[in-house]
């Protein structure tokens, strides 16, 4: 909570699917909750990260973090996220589509037809403050 500094003890999962109404507002968010300490309401939205987000190919610099999503937080600060056990779909440069699940922050498979390895390694989160389009306020990027 950015109002009182309280950090919850339970993991909160936020999805881009589904919306909840914000009290005292006509707005909606993907996740709305009140702080257990000060009762301030906060909201989290999973926003469109734009073209190319989550796209990786042989030209990506492996040492640079890649943008996978944009998360708008109002009234709260994000904590490090864990993607272990989360499913996803990956498409190889050969066009093969594979379903995967991260384990210990890693996943690997092989596209036999394109003869190429596919891998996600050392998956972690980093948060950076960025300007919201047309607003001047901050949004968090993961």
Secondary structure, 3 states (H helix, E strand, C coil): CCCCCCCCCCCCCCCCCCCEECCCCCCEECEEEECCCCCCEEEEEEECCCCCCCCCCCCCCCCCCCCCCEEEEECCCCCCCCCCCCEEEEECCCCCEEEEECECCEEEEEECCCCEEEEECCCCCCCEEEECCCCCCEEEEC
